[in-house]
Amino acid sequence: MVLVIPSLELRNGRCSRCVQGEPGTEELYNYYSETPEQLIRLLRRENAKSIHLTDRDSLEGKDNSANREAIIRLARSVDIPIALLSSCATPEECRYWLDNGVYRIIISRLARTHAGEVRDLIDEYTASRVVFGILADNGKVILHDLLSPISDTEFALSIRALGGTRIFYIDLAWEGSLAGPDFDSLRRIAVESGLRVTAAGGIANARQLWKLQELESCGVDSVVIGRALYENCFPCQKIWRIAEADLEQEFRCP
């Protein structure tokens, strides 16, 4: 069964998305968004087996000091693996996160600029904890400092040569669109690279999730979902939201 990994995006130490609950529960979910530790515990109660954190401020080149503090707290708030997508500009920064509660870091640029040190990271922390992100556009990897374009397959094979075993794959064509990922592209990159693939983004409903399940035998074994979960696009979530509506009454009690 493909593993569904909820996504939690941080800006200035707060969640950038808010759960859309039943009418009258807005105060509760606003509280969750303002208090990421509570939201991540909510996701855990809803049976999440792993959480994907995105340090949005870091990726946008902004001061991420508030996010740094929040990420450490979040990693210690739950008993499941936390995967972090941050700028990770140096191998030392990778070590900082891995030594402070984050189970898995997702890196891209360092695989090209510090290949030897990335290999050392994998040797030190294992390939399960050091994984790689591929942001593609029409089969080409988007890394702004590359002098010449590189195909996603070529990049994936270079990751495999470093000792990597997993990639998080996303394409600009489906990022945040809820139109569904390109299943053929996911199958292709998994088969051509021989790596395990986590599909990042694009899934909008249960039908698409079941279609993704068909790729598990090829190596696509997990998916990160953000917007669709927060907008309750899956049938089981109705039950959760009704149950959580009762919490709103407790939340309002003095």
C-alpha positions as CSV (number, residue, x, y, z in Angstrom):
1,M,0.0,0.0,0.0
2,V,1.3,3.4,-1.0
3,L,2.2,5.5,2.1
4,V,0.4,8.8,2.4
5,I,2.5,11.5,4.0
6,P,0.7,14.7,5.2
7,S,2.6,17.9,4.4
8,L,2.9,20.7,6.8
9,E,4.3,24.0,5.5
10,L,5.9,26.6,7.8
11,R,6.1,30.4,7.5
12,N,7.5,32.4,10.4
13,G,7.0,29.4,12.7
14,R,3.3,29.0,11.8
15,C,1.4,26.7,9.5
16,S,0.6,28.3,6.1
17,R,-2.5,26.2,5.6
18,C,-5.6,25.8,7.8
19,V,-7.8,22.7,7.9
20,Q,-11.3,23.3,6.6
21,G,-13.5,21.8,9.3
22,E,-17.2,21.6,9.9
23,P,-19.1,24.9,10.2
24,G,-18.5,26.4,13.6
25,T,-15.0,24.8,14.1
26,E,-13.0,27.7,12.6
27,E,-11.6,28.8,16.0
28,L,-10.2,25.3,16.7
29,Y,-8.5,25.0,13.3
30,N,-7.2,28.5,13.4
31,Y,-5.6,27.6,16.8
32,Y,-4.0,24.5,15.1
33,S,-2.5,26.6,12.4
34,E,-1.1,29.1,14.9
35,T,0.2,26.2,17.0
36,P,2.0,23.7,14.7
37,E,2.7,21.3,17.5
38,Q,-1.1,20.8,17.9
39,L,-1.6,20.4,14.2
40,I,1.1,17.8,13.8
41,R,-0.4,15.9,16.8
42,L,-3.8,16.1,15.1
43,L,-2.3,14.5,11.9
44,R,-0.7,11.8,14.0
45,R,-4.1,11.1,15.7
46,E,-5.5,10.8,12.1
47,N,-3.1,7.9,11.6
48,A,-0.2,9.6,9.8
49,K,2.9,7.4,9.8
50,S,5.2,10.2,8.7
51,I,5.1,14.0,8.3
52,H,6.7,16.1,5.6
53,L,7.8,19.5,6.8
54,T,8.6,22.4,4.4
55,D,10.6,25.3,5.7
56,R,9.1,27.8,3.2
57,D,11.0,30.8,4.6
58,S,14.4,29.1,4.1
59,L,13.5,28.0,0.5
60,E,12.6,31.6,-0.3
61,G,15.8,33.0,1.1
62,K,14.1,34.7,4.1
63,D,15.0,34.7,7.8
64,N,13.9,31.2,9.0
65,S,14.9,31.5,12.7
66,A,11.3,31.1,13.8
67,N,10.9,28.0,11.6
68,R,14.1,26.5,12.9
69,E,12.8,26.6,16.5
70,A,9.4,25.3,15.4
71,I,11.0,22.4,13.4
72,I,12.9,21.2,16.4
73,R,9.8,21.3,18.6
74,L,7.7,19.5,16.0
75,A,10.3,16.7,15.5
76,R,10.0,16.1,19.3
77,S,6.2,16.3,19.4
78,V,5.4,13.0,17.7
79,D,6.7,9.5,17.6
80,I,6.9,9.2,13.8
81,P,9.6,10.1,11.3
82,I,9.8,13.7,10.2
83,A,11.1,14.5,6.7
84,L,12.3,18.1,6.2
85,L,12.6,20.1,3.0
86,S,14.7,23.2,3.8
87,S,17.5,25.0,2.0
88,C,20.2,22.8,3.6
89,A,22.9,25.0,2.0
90,T,25.8,23.1,3.5
91,P,26.5,19.5,4.7
92,E,26.9,21.0,8.2
93,E,23.3,22.2,8.1
94,C,22.2,18.7,7.1
95,R,24.0,17.3,10.2
96,Y,22.4,19.9,12.4
97,W,18.9,18.7,11.5
98,L,19.8,15.0,11.6
99,D,21.3,15.4,15.0
100,N,18.4,17.4,16.4
101,G,15.4,15.1,15.9
102,V,14.6,15.3,12.2
103,Y,14.6,11.8,10.8
104,R,15.1,12.6,7.1
105,I,16.4,15.5,5.1
106,I,15.6,16.2,1.5
107,I,18.4,17.8,-0.5
108,S,19.0,18.7,-4.2
109,R,21.7,21.2,-5.0
110,L,24.3,19.7,-2.6
111,A,24.2,16.5,-4.7
112,R,25.8,18.5,-7.5
113,T,28.0,20.9,-5.5
114,H,29.2,18.7,-2.6
115,A,28.9,15.2,-4.0
116,G,31.7,13.8,-1.9
117,E,30.4,15.2,1.3
118,V,26.9,14.0,0.5
119,R,28.3,10.5,0.1
120,D,29.8,10.9,3.5
121,L,26.5,12.0,4.9
122,I,24.9,8.8,3.5
123,D,27.6,6.7,5.0
124,E,27.2,8.4,8.3
125,Y,23.4,8.6,8.6
126,T,22.3,5.9,6.0
127,A,20.4,6.4,2.8
128,S,17.1,6.2,4.6
129,R,17.8,9.5,6.3
130,V,19.5,11.4,3.4
131,V,17.2,11.5,0.4
132,F,16.9,13.7,-2.6
133,G,14.4,16.1,-4.1
134,I,13.9,16.5,-7.9
135,L,11.9,19.5,-9.1
136,A,11.4,19.0,-12.8
137,D,10.0,20.9,-15.7
138,N,9.2,18.8,-18.8
139,G,11.8,16.2,-17.8
140,K,14.5,18.7,-16.9
141,V,15.8,19.3,-13.4
142,I,15.4,22.9,-12.1
143,L,18.6,23.9,-10.3
144,H,19.3,27.5,-11.0
145,D,23.1,27.2,-10.6
146,L,23.5,24.5,-13.2
147,L,25.5,25.8,-16.3
148,S,23.6,23.4,-18.6
149,P,20.3,21.6,-18.3
150,I,20.3,18.1,-16.9
151,S,17.5,15.5,-17.4
152,D,15.7,14.1,-14.4
153,T,17.0,10.6,-15.2
154,E,20.6,11.8,-15.4
155,F,20.3,13.5,-12.1
156,A,18.6,10.5,-10.5
157,L,21.3,8.2,-11.7
158,S,24.0,10.5,-10.2
159,I,22.1,10.3,-6.9
160,R,22.2,6.5,-7.2
161,A,25.9,6.7,-7.8
162,L,26.3,8.6,-4.5
163,G,24.5,5.8,-2.6
164,G,21.1,7.4,-2.6
165,T,18.0,5.1,-2.7
166,R,15.1,7.5,-2.7
167,I,13.9,10.6,-4.5
168,F,11.0,13.0,-3.8
169,Y,9.8,13.8,-7.3
170,I,7.6,16.8,-8.3
171,D,6.9,18.6,-11.6
172,L,5.9,22.2,-12.0
173,A,3.1,21.0,-14.3
174,W,1.2,19.5,-11.4
175,E,2.6,21.2,-8.3
176,G,-0.4,22.6,-6.2
177,S,-2.8,22.1,-9.1
178,L,-4.9,19.2,-7.7
179,A,-5.1,18.1,-11.3
180,G,-3.2,14.9,-10.5
181,P,0.4,14.0,-11.2
182,D,1.7,12.7,-14.5
183,F,1.6,9.0,-13.7
184,D,3.7,8.1,-16.8
185,S,6.5,10.4,-15.7
186,L,6.5,8.8,-12.2
187,R,6.6,5.3,-13.7
188,R,9.4,6.4,-16.1
189,I,11.7,7.9,-13.5
190,A,11.2,5.0,-11.1
191,V,12.0,2.4,-13.7
192,E,14.9,4.3,-15.3
193,S,16.6,5.2,-12.1
194,G,15.9,2.1,-10.0
195,L,15.3,4.3,-7.0
196,R,12.3,4.4,-4.6
197,V,10.1,7.3,-5.5
198,T,7.9,9.5,-3.3
199,A,5.5,11.5,-5.5
200,A,5.3,15.0,-4.1
201,G,2.1,16.9,-4.7
202,G,-0.7,16.7,-7.3
203,I,-3.0,14.1,-5.7
204,A,-6.5,15.5,-5.4
205,N,-8.8,12.6,-4.6
206,A,-9.1,9.0,-3.7
207,R,-9.4,7.9,-7.4
208,Q,-6.0,9.4,-8.2
209,L,-4.6,7.8,-5.0
210,W,-5.7,4.4,-6.2
211,K,-4.2,5.0,-9.6
212,L,-0.9,5.8,-7.9
213,Q,-1.2,2.5,-6.1
214,E,-0.8,0.8,-9.5
215,L,2.8,2.2,-9.6
216,E,3.9,0.6,-6.3
217,S,5.4,-2.4,-8.1
218,C,7.6,0.0,-10.1
219,G,9.0,1.7,-7.0
220,V,6.6,4.6,-6.4
221,D,5.7,3.7,-2.8
222,S,4.7,6.9,-1.1
223,V,3.1,10.3,-1.8
224,V,3.2,13.7,0.0
225,I,-0.2,15.4,0.1
226,G,-0.9,18.9,1.4
227,R,-3.7,20.9,0.0
228,A,-6.1,18.0,-0.7
229,L,-5.9,16.8,2.9
230,Y,-6.5,20.3,4.3
231,E,-9.5,20.7,1.9
232,N,-11.0,17.3,2.9
233,C,-10.9,15.7,-0.5
234,F,-10.9,12.2,0.8
235,P,-14.1,10.4,2.1
236,C,-12.7,9.3,5.5
237,Q,-12.0,12.8,6.5
238,K,-15.7,13.6,6.9
239,I,-15.7,11.3,9.9
240,W,-12.6,12.9,11.4
241,R,-14.0,16.4,11.0
242,I,-17.3,15.5,12.7
243,A,-15.5,14.0,15.6
244,E,-13.2,17.0,15.9
245,A,-16.3,19.3,15.9
246,D,-16.9,18.0,19.4
247,L,-13.5,19.2,20.4
248,E,-14.5,22.7,19.4
249,Q,-17.0,22.7,22.3
250,E,-14.3,21.7,24.7
251,F,-11.9,24.2,23.2
252,R,-14.4,27.0,23.9
253,C,-15.1,25.9,27.5
254,P,-13.4,28.1,30.1
